[in-house]
Amino acid sequence: MTYILIVEDEPRLAQFIEKGLKKQGFTTLIATNGQDALCLTQKEQFDLVLLDLGLPVMDGWTFLQHLRNDGNQIPVMIMTALDQIEVKNKGERYNIKKYISKPFRFQNLVENVNVSLSLY
């Protein structure tokens, strides 16, 4: 069973993603800020993190910095409305291989999740 952490502060979007991924056979958990997400990655063994960058308490970049500094190399896929080129350039520092632009179609998300899981 593939275990995915959804890190998204918009409740409706997080629930939409979670509901769809569960229908696809994934097990999911939601964190609404980077601090909670970091705590969860220290306690749970996730196969993938779906990460929004604009988070309260601790933003996505700070979460990634702490995650990697802790030695955690879990695959992360960024979900963002920000400029893709800028995000990709910065994401290379954290070994990010997949990105999806918001808004996205759910089928595109699932395809990118599957690609992300196969890249690592």
N, C-alpha and C positions, 0 to 999 in steps of 0.2 A: 504494500500500500504506500503510495507516494504522499508525503506529508508536506504541505505548503503553508508557509506563514504569509498572510496578506497584511501588509503594513500600509494602511490607508485611513486617513482621518475623516473622510466623507462617508458617513454611515450608509447612505443609500448605495453608493458605489461599492463599498466593501461588502455589503450584503448581496448585491447583484453578482459580484465576482465569486463570492463564497458559494452561493446557491448554484451557479453554473458549474463551478469546478466540482462540487459534490455530485452533481448529475453526471459528470464525466468520470466519476470513480475516484477522485482525489479526496484525501482527508485534509481539512483546512483548520486554521486558527487565525483570528483577526487580532491585530494590535493597532491601536489608533494613534500612537505616537512612537518616536524613535526610542525613548527610554524603556517603555514597556517591551518593545520589540527586542531590544538588546538583552533585557532580563530573560525573555522567553528563549532566545537563542543560547543562553547560558544553561538553561534547564532542560530544553527539549532538543531532539535530533531531527531537524527539518531537512528535507531534500532540496528545497528551493524557497527563496524569499522573493515575493513580489513587492517591490518597494516604491512607494510614492516619495518624492523628494521634499515636497512642501509640507512638513509635519510640524505639529506643535511640540513643545517641551524639548525635543531633540530632533533636528531636521535629518533628512535622509543621508546627507553627506557626512554629518557628524556620526550618525549611526554606523555608516560604512567604515569610517576611520577607526572607531572603537572596536567594531567587529573584527576587522583585519589585524589591528594591533593586539587583539586577544588571540590571534593565531587561527581564527575561524575562517576557513576557506569555502564555506557553504556557497553554492551558486546563488547569485542574486540577479533578478531581472528588474530593471527600472521601468516604472510606468510614469510618464511625465508629459506635461503640457509645455515644458521648456524647449528651447532650441536643441535639436538632436545633436548637431555638430559639437556644440559647447559641452553638452552632457557626455557625449562619447569621449571627447578629449579628457575630461576630468575623470570619467569612469574607468579609463585604462589603468589609472593608479590603483584601483581597487579590484582589478581583474573582472570587470563587468563585460560580459560578452553579448548580452541581449538587452534591447530596449523596445518599448512600445509607446507610441505617442497617444496621448489623450486628446480627444475622445477616440475610442477604438471599438471595433466590432468584436463581440465576444468570441466568434470563431477565430479571429486573428490572435486574440489573447491565448486561446487554447493551443493554436499552432506554435506560437512563440514559447509557451510553457514547455511543450514537448521538445522543441529544438533546444531550449535552455537545459533541460534535463539530460539531453544526449551530448551536450558540449563538455560536460564535466566528468 
